[in-house]
Amino acid sequence: MFSSAGVPMAVDATQVEGIMSLAQAEECGIAVVMLRDILGMRFETSPAFLKVLLYKEEGGETCGVGVDRLDSLIPVPIGALRLLPEPLLSHAGPRPFWGAIAQGKHVVLLIDLYRLKGLKPCKATTAA
């Protein structure tokens, strides 16, 4: 689980190849794009909290998506997963969000890292 622009989100851990700081990703030459930029959310956070989730693209290239804060790694029972309602899934174009889970009073959006490529090319960015 992580936060981006203050919104709680989660990803299937099997999609994540590793986690590192933005500085480490830049040193390794890994292309990183901030999730908040992909989603068009204006939100600034301290570079100390930024983390990069690494994932493999179709061609085997390692890319990274930057998130504002890494929260925790928790198992979620399959029965707790809820697909997004059809009206939210019927928009044209790539849809990175596919479902949600309720966690206490909050709803955590579930995102598919592999669908991000269709929203914005994977390219390097620098911390604000």
N, C-alpha and C positions, 0 to 999 in steps of 0.2 A: 504494500500500500504506500501511496505517496500523495503529495499535494502539488497541484500546479495552479497558480493564480488563486490560491486559497480554496480550491475545490478538491475534496477528497476523491481519489481515483485509485484503481488497482489494475494489475495486469497479471495474466497467467504466468507464473514463475518459470514455466518451461520455455517461454519466449525470451527470457533474459539470459544472455551469455555471461554477464558480469556487471559489476557496478564499480564506478570510480568517480573521482572528482573531475570537474571540468578541466582543471590544469593538467591532470594526468592524461585525459583523453587528448588534449591538444598536443602534449609531449609525444604521444604515441601516433599522432597524425590521424586520429579517428574523426570522421566527419560527424559533427553534432549539430542538432537543431533543437531549440528550446520548445517544449510542448506548448507553453503559453503563447509563443509566437505563431505556431501552427494553428492554434485555436482562436487567435486574434484577441487574446486577453492581455490587457495592460496591467502588469503587476510586477513590482520590483521586490527582490529579496536579497539578503546578504549573500555574496559569493561563497561564504563559508558553508552555507546550507545547501548549495547547488550540488546535485548528484547527476550522474549520467548513467542511464540504463543502456547497456550494450545489447545489440541484437544483430543477427545475420540477415542480410538481404538475399534475394534469390540467387544472385551470382556468387554468393559466399563472402561478399564484402561486409565487414563489420561496421555498423553505423551506431550512432548514439542519439538518444533523445534525453534532453536535459529536463529535469524536474526540480521544482523549488525546494522540496523537502522530502526526504525518505522517511516514512513513518515506521513501518514494521513489516515483517514477513509472517503471515498467519495462514493457517489452513482454513479453507472455507468449504463446508459440506456442499455437495452438488445441489442438494435440495434448497439451499439458501440463495442460489443464483436465480435471478429473474431476468427474462428477456425484456428489452425495451418494448413498449406498446407499438403496434403497427404504424400509427400515424407518425411516430418519431423515426421509424425505420424506412418509411416510404419516400423520403427526400431523395432527389437525384444526386448522383455523385458518390464518392467514397464516404463511408461512415465509420469512423474509428471506434465509436461507442456501440456496444452490442447488448449491454445489460447493466444490471445494478445489483447491489446487495444492501440490505438494511443493517446498519451497525449502530445500535443504540438509537439515538434520535436522528442520526445522519444517514443519508443515502450515499453510497460509494459507487461511482460510475466505473464500469468495466470497459477497458480500452484494449484494442487489438493493435499491438505495435506494428504488425505487418501492413496494416491499412494506412499508416501514416504517410508512407512514401507517395501515395496517390494524392495527398493533400498539398505537399510542399516538397520540392527536391531536397534530398539530404545534403546539407552543405555546412561548412564550418561557421561557427559564431563565436563571439567573445563575450565574456561576462560584463555586465553593466557596472 
